[in-house]
Amino acid sequence: MYQVLLVDDEYMILNGLKKIIDWKSLGFQIVATAENAKEGLSVLEQQRIDLVVTDVTMPEINGLEFIEAAQKEHHNFEFMILSGYQEFDYLKGGMQLGAVNYLMKPVNKFELIESLKKIKTRLDQQNEQKNQQEIYQELLFSQWLNEELDEASEEEIIGQISEKQHRIVLIQLSRIHDPLINTWLKEHQQIFYYQRNYGDRILITLLLEADEVDGFCCFVQENIPDQEWLISIGEETDSLDKIPETFQQAKDNLQLHQFYGDKDEHVFYAIQATIKEQTIDFSSFRRVLQNKRLDDAQKMITDFFEQFQLAAMMPEDIRYSSFLLFMEIQRELIDLEDEEYLQGIEKIHQAKRCKNSTSYFCRSSKSTRDRKNTVAM
């Protein structure tokens, strides 16, 4: 349904327009009315309007001045003008601003219906063109962030971005909330975003002006349950060349948060910090394994992973360290069959959270103790 705003300073006219035809059967829905231009501008600020039907002769600000003011604020809509008499200057002014029709009061319902059919055709065509443009824009934006564009295409997208402070925002959420986020994007006229689907979850990447970020986060917090979303926010920058770098930063931070599994935090900012290297004391760990001190080995494994987490090591680095630990356990404690060995490598590679890796190694050392006890019996 296309959304309609009626503006007229006469209540009877507003009420009559609502009832004169079946708007919904023509693909339209009256979502708001206003008795003057100021009220009309307020409605346009608060929600998307596709069609405005406005009286031309209103106190303080007339209908044409209202339309012109709305267009200057970059509100996009089709409009029709109503008037109680044929006034050439108003007719000419309305046509220059892009009016679809100029209807005389009392409104002829058949003329109104024909005008609405014409407007619906125009809006349908605009939406089709917009959908094609949005697909192209999404592709261009995605390739730019991933540094896959040629110079000409990069200049094309950079030329559309304002010279303000910006932040990359990544939101991961349940797919059922996709329409809600897309409504926000359209209402706030956001064009720099793209979406990836992962089963029942989606990841949306946005480029927002810095002063829009808090508003977006508040919208999500107020409308979506906490357990169903995560937001990662990149570093603020006024350098367009740095935006792909801040995207990678926000993406890494999201991956870190998912891996370490802090359930109390839902909005987190990427921090440019030098992460201290964490080294495993393999010689001490090896001696513990050689002496079959399995309780000490379990404690050392737990300590290692706590150090990884404190250092905010990247998941791929933790998986590499986990592989080295696995090799030490396999070499010093027990020779695994080929299938068991490969299963262990696969578990390390597929670990989604830090605690998954910790649990796996603790189970491995316990399994070794159980095997040892079984052999002893």
C-alpha positions as CSV (number, residue, x, y, z in Angstrom):
1,M,0.0,0.0,0.0
2,Y,1.2,3.5,-0.9
3,Q,0.9,5.9,2.1
4,V,-1.2,9.1,1.7
5,L,-1.2,12.4,3.6
6,L,-4.2,14.7,3.3
7,V,-3.7,18.4,4.1
8,D,-6.6,20.9,4.3
9,D,-7.7,23.5,6.8
10,E,-11.3,22.4,6.5
11,Y,-12.3,19.4,8.6
12,M,-15.3,18.5,6.4
13,I,-13.1,18.4,3.3
14,L,-10.6,16.0,5.0
15,N,-13.4,13.8,6.2
16,G,-15.1,13.8,2.8
17,L,-11.8,12.9,1.0
18,K,-11.5,9.8,3.3
19,K,-14.9,8.5,2.4
20,I,-15.4,9.6,-1.3
21,I,-13.6,6.5,-2.7
22,D,-12.2,3.2,-1.6
23,W,-8.6,4.2,-1.3
24,K,-7.3,0.7,-0.4
25,S,-8.8,-0.9,-3.5
26,L,-6.6,1.4,-5.6
27,G,-3.5,0.6,-3.6
28,F,-3.4,3.5,-1.3
29,Q,-3.9,4.0,2.5
30,I,-4.5,7.3,4.2
31,V,-2.0,7.2,7.1
32,A,-2.2,10.9,8.3
33,T,-4.1,14.1,8.0
34,A,-3.0,17.7,8.7
35,E,-5.0,20.9,9.1
36,N,-2.1,23.2,8.0
37,A,1.2,23.2,6.3
38,K,3.2,23.0,9.6
39,E,1.4,19.9,10.7
40,G,2.0,18.4,7.2
41,L,5.7,19.1,7.4
42,S,5.8,17.5,10.9
43,V,4.1,14.3,9.5
44,L,6.7,14.1,6.6
45,E,9.5,14.3,9.2
46,Q,8.1,11.3,11.1
47,Q,7.1,8.8,8.4
48,R,7.4,7.9,4.8
49,I,4.7,9.4,2.6
50,D,4.2,8.4,-1.0
51,L,1.3,10.8,-2.0
52,V,0.3,14.2,-0.6
53,V,-3.1,15.7,-1.4
54,T,-3.1,19.3,-0.3
55,D,-5.4,22.3,-0.4
56,V,-3.7,25.3,-2.1
57,T,-5.4,28.1,0.0
58,M,-4.4,27.7,3.6
59,P,-3.6,30.4,6.3
60,E,0.1,31.4,6.9
61,I,1.6,28.9,4.5
62,N,-0.3,28.0,1.3
63,G,-0.2,24.6,-0.4
64,L,2.4,25.4,-2.9
65,E,4.7,26.9,-0.3
66,F,4.2,23.8,1.8
67,I,5.2,21.5,-1.1
68,E,8.2,23.6,-2.0
69,A,9.4,23.6,1.7
70,A,9.0,19.8,1.8
71,Q,10.9,19.3,-1.4
72,K,13.8,21.5,0.0
73,E,14.0,19.1,2.9
74,H,14.4,16.3,0.4
75,H,11.1,14.5,1.1
76,N,10.2,12.5,-2.0
77,F,6.5,12.1,-2.9
78,E,3.9,12.6,-5.6
79,F,1.3,15.3,-5.0
80,M,-2.1,16.6,-6.1
81,I,-3.5,20.1,-5.4
82,L,-7.0,21.0,-4.4
83,S,-8.6,24.4,-4.8
84,G,-12.0,26.0,-4.5
85,Y,-11.6,27.9,-7.7
86,Q,-9.6,27.9,-10.9
87,E,-6.5,30.1,-10.3
88,F,-4.0,30.1,-13.2
89,D,-1.0,31.2,-11.0
90,Y,-1.7,28.3,-8.6
91,L,-2.2,25.9,-11.4
92,K,1.1,27.0,-13.1
93,G,3.0,26.9,-9.9
94,G,1.7,23.4,-9.0
95,M,2.7,22.1,-12.4
96,Q,6.2,23.6,-12.1
97,L,6.7,21.8,-8.8
98,G,5.6,18.5,-10.3
99,A,1.9,18.2,-9.4
100,V,0.2,15.1,-10.9
101,N,-3.2,16.9,-11.1
102,Y,-5.0,20.1,-9.9
103,L,-8.5,19.1,-8.7
104,M,-11.4,21.5,-8.2
105,K,-13.6,21.4,-5.1
106,P,-16.0,19.7,-4.7
107,V,-13.8,16.8,-5.8
108,N,-15.2,14.7,-8.6
109,K,-14.6,11.1,-7.4
110,F,-14.1,9.7,-11.0
111,E,-11.4,12.3,-11.7
112,L,-9.8,11.5,-8.4
113,I,-9.8,7.8,-9.2
114,E,-8.2,8.4,-12.6
115,S,-5.5,10.6,-11.0
116,L,-4.8,7.9,-8.4
117,K,-4.4,5.2,-11.1
118,K,-1.9,7.4,-12.9
119,I,0.0,8.0,-9.7
120,K,0.1,4.3,-8.8
121,T,1.5,3.5,-12.2
122,R,4.2,6.2,-11.7
123,L,5.0,5.0,-8.2
124,D,5.2,1.3,-9.4
125,Q,7.7,2.3,-12.1
126,Q,9.8,4.3,-9.7
127,N,9.9,1.3,-7.3
128,E,11.0,-1.0,-10.1
129,Q,13.8,1.4,-11.1
130,K,14.7,1.9,-7.4
131,N,15.0,-1.8,-6.8
132,Q,17.4,-2.2,-9.7
133,Q,19.4,0.8,-8.5
134,E,19.5,-0.6,-4.9
135,I,20.8,-3.9,-6.1
136,Y,23.6,-2.2,-8.0
137,Q,24.3,0.2,-5.1
138,E,24.5,-2.8,-2.7
139,L,27.0,-4.6,-4.9
140,L,29.1,-1.5,-5.4
141,F,29.2,-0.8,-1.6
142,S,30.1,-4.4,-0.8
143,Q,32.9,-4.5,-3.3
144,W,34.3,-1.1,-2.1
145,L,34.4,-2.2,1.6
146,N,36.1,-5.5,0.6
147,E,38.6,-3.5,-1.7
148,E,37.5,-5.2,-4.9
149,L,36.6,-2.1,-7.0
150,D,38.6,-0.6,-9.8
151,E,39.5,3.1,-9.5
152,A,36.6,4.4,-11.6
153,S,34.0,2.5,-9.6
154,E,35.6,3.6,-6.4
155,E,35.4,7.2,-7.4
156,E,31.7,6.7,-8.3
157,I,30.7,5.5,-4.8
158,I,33.0,7.9,-2.9
159,G,31.4,10.8,-4.9
160,Q,28.0,10.0,-3.3
161,I,29.3,10.1,0.3
162,S,29.1,13.3,2.4
163,E,32.3,14.8,3.8
164,K,31.2,14.2,7.4
165,Q,32.4,11.8,10.2
166,H,31.2,8.3,9.5
167,R,31.1,4.9,11.2
168,I,30.7,1.4,9.8
169,V,28.0,-0.5,11.7
170,L,27.5,-4.3,11.5
171,I,24.3,-5.7,12.9
172,Q,23.7,-9.5,13.2
173,L,20.2,-10.5,14.0
174,S,17.4,-13.0,13.5
175,R,16.0,-13.0,10.0
176,I,12.4,-12.3,11.3
177,H,13.5,-8.8,12.2
178,D,14.8,-8.0,8.6
179,P,11.6,-6.0,7.6
180,L,12.0,-3.8,10.8
181,I,15.6,-2.9,9.9
182,N,14.7,-2.3,6.3
183,T,11.9,0.0,7.3
184,W,14.3,2.1,9.4
185,L,16.8,2.3,6.5
186,K,14.1,3.5,4.1
187,E,12.6,6.0,6.5
188,H,16.1,7.5,7.2
189,Q,16.9,7.4,3.4
190,Q,20.0,5.2,3.9
191,I,21.6,4.0,0.7
192,F,24.9,2.6,1.9
193,Y,24.2,-0.9,3.2
194,Y,24.2,-4.5,2.1
195,Q,22.9,-7.8,3.6
196,R,24.2,-11.3,3.8
197,N,22.0,-14.3,4.9
198,Y,23.3,-17.1,7.1
199,G,20.5,-19.6,7.7
200,D,18.0,-18.1,10.2
201,R,20.3,-15.1,10.8
202,I,21.4,-12.1,8.7
203,L,24.3,-9.7,8.8
204,I,23.7,-6.1,7.6
205,T,26.6,-3.7,7.0
206,L,25.8,0.0,7.1
207,L,27.7,3.2,6.6
208,L,26.1,5.9,8.8
209,E,27.0,9.4,9.6
210,A,28.5,9.4,13.1
211,D,25.6,11.3,14.7
212,E,23.1,8.7,13.3
213,V,24.7,5.7,15.1
214,D,23.2,6.3,18.5
215,G,19.7,6.7,17.0
216,F,20.0,3.4,15.1
217,C,21.2,1.5,18.2
218,C,18.4,2.9,20.3
219,F,15.9,1.9,17.6
220,V,17.2,-1.7,17.7
221,Q,17.3,-1.8,21.5
222,E,13.7,-0.6,21.8
223,N,12.3,-2.9,19.2
224,I,14.2,-6.2,19.2
225,P,14.8,-8.6,22.2
226,D,18.4,-8.5,23.5
227,Q,19.2,-12.1,22.8
228,E,18.4,-11.8,19.1
229,W,21.0,-9.2,17.9
230,L,24.6,-7.9,18.1
231,I,26.0,-4.6,16.8
232,S,29.6,-4.0,16.1
233,I,30.7,-0.4,15.4
234,G,33.9,0.6,13.6
235,E,36.1,3.5,14.4
236,E,34.8,7.0,13.6
237,T,36.6,8.6,10.6
238,D,36.2,11.6,8.2
239,S,38.6,9.9,5.7
240,L,36.8,8.0,3.1
241,D,39.9,6.1,2.3
242,K,39.9,4.6,5.8
243,I,36.3,3.3,5.7
244,P,37.3,-0.2,4.2
245,E,39.8,-0.5,7.1
246,T,37.2,0.4,9.7
247,F,34.9,-2.1,8.2
248,Q,37.5,-4.9,8.7
249,Q,37.9,-3.6,12.2
250,A,34.2,-3.9,13.0
251,K,34.0,-7.3,11.3
252,D,37.0,-8.6,13.4
253,N,35.4,-7.2,16.5
254,L,32.1,-9.0,15.8
255,Q,34.0,-12.2,15.3
256,L,35.9,-11.8,18.5
257,H,32.7,-11.1,20.5
258,Q,31.0,-14.2,19.0
259,F,34.1,-16.3,19.8
260,Y,34.5,-15.2,23.4
261,G,30.7,-15.3,23.9
262,D,30.1,-12.3,26.2
263,K,26.3,-12.5,26.5
264,D,25.9,-9.3,28.5
265,E,27.3,-7.0,25.8
266,H,25.2,-6.3,22.6
267,V,26.7,-3.0,21.3
268,F,30.5,-2.9,21.1
269,Y,32.9,-0.5,19.5
270,A,36.1,-1.5,17.7
271,I,39.2,-0.3,19.5
272,Q,42.5,0.2,17.8
273,A,44.9,-1.3,20.3
274,T,48.1,-3.2,20.0
275,I,47.3,-6.7,21.2
276,K,50.1,-8.2,23.2
277,E,51.5,-11.5,22.0
278,Q,50.6,-14.5,24.1
279,T,53.1,-17.3,24.0
280,I,52.5,-20.8,25.4
281,D,55.2,-22.2,27.6
282,F,55.4,-25.5,25.7
283,S,58.4,-26.8,27.7
284,S,56.5,-26.6,31.0
285,F,53.4,-28.0,29.4
286,R,55.4,-30.8,27.8
287,R,57.0,-31.8,31.2
288,V,53.6,-31.9,32.8
289,L,52.3,-34.2,30.1
290,Q,55.4,-36.4,30.2
291,N,54.9,-36.8,34.0
292,K,51.2,-37.6,33.4
293,R,50.1,-34.8,35.8
294,L,46.7,-34.6,34.1
295,D,45.1,-32.3,36.7
296,D,48.0,-29.8,36.2
297,A,47.6,-30.2,32.4
298,Q,43.9,-29.3,32.6
299,K,44.7,-26.3,34.8
300,M,47.4,-25.1,32.4
301,I,45.0,-25.4,29.4
302,T,42.4,-23.4,31.2
303,D,45.0,-20.7,32.1
304,F,46.2,-20.6,28.5
305,F,42.7,-19.9,27.1
306,E,42.1,-17.2,29.8
307,Q,45.3,-15.5,28.7
308,F,44.1,-15.6,25.0
309,Q,40.8,-14.0,26.0
310,L,42.5,-11.3,28.1
311,A,44.7,-10.5,25.1
312,A,41.7,-10.4,22.7
313,M,43.5,-12.7,20.4
314,M,41.9,-13.3,17.0
315,P,40.0,-16.6,16.6
316,E,42.4,-17.8,13.9
317,D,45.4,-17.2,16.2
318,I,43.7,-19.2,19.0
319,R,42.9,-22.0,16.6
320,Y,46.6,-22.2,15.6
321,S,47.7,-22.2,19.3
322,S,45.0,-24.9,19.9
323,F,46.5,-27.0,17.1
324,L,49.9,-26.8,18.7
325,L,48.5,-27.8,22.1
326,F,46.6,-30.7,20.5
327,M,49.9,-31.9,18.8
328,E,51.7,-31.9,22.2
329,I,48.9,-33.9,23.9
330,Q,48.8,-36.4,21.0
331,R,52.6,-36.8,21.0
332,E,53.2,-37.0,24.8
333,L,50.1,-38.8,26.1
334,I,48.5,-41.1,23.6
335,D,48.7,-42.1,19.9
336,L,45.4,-41.5,18.3
337,E,44.0,-43.5,15.4
338,D,44.0,-41.6,12.1
339,E,40.2,-41.1,12.3
340,E,40.4,-39.8,15.9
341,Y,43.3,-37.5,15.0
342,L,41.4,-36.0,12.0
343,Q,38.3,-35.5,14.2
344,G,40.4,-33.6,16.7
345,I,41.8,-31.3,14.0
346,E,38.3,-30.7,12.6
347,K,36.9,-29.8,16.1
348,I,39.7,-27.2,16.5
349,H,39.1,-25.8,13.1
350,Q,35.3,-25.5,13.5
351,A,35.4,-24.1,17.1
352,K,33.0,-21.1,17.1
353,R,33.7,-20.0,20.7
354,C,36.7,-19.9,23.0
355,K,34.9,-22.0,25.6
356,N,34.4,-24.7,22.9
357,S,38.1,-25.1,22.5
358,T,38.7,-25.0,26.2
359,S,36.1,-27.7,26.8
360,Y,37.5,-29.9,24.0
361,F,41.0,-29.9,25.5
362,C,39.7,-30.6,29.0
363,R,37.6,-33.5,27.7
364,S,40.7,-34.8,25.8
365,S,42.9,-34.9,28.9
366,K,40.0,-36.5,30.9
367,S,39.6,-39.1,28.1
368,T,43.4,-39.8,28.4
369,R,43.1,-40.4,32.1
370,D,40.2,-42.7,31.6
371,R,42.2,-44.7,29.0
372,K,45.1,-44.8,31.3
373,N,43.0,-46.1,34.2
374,T,41.4,-48.7,31.9
375,V,44.8,-50.0,30.8
376,A,46.1,-50.1,34.4
377,M,43.1,-52.3,35.4
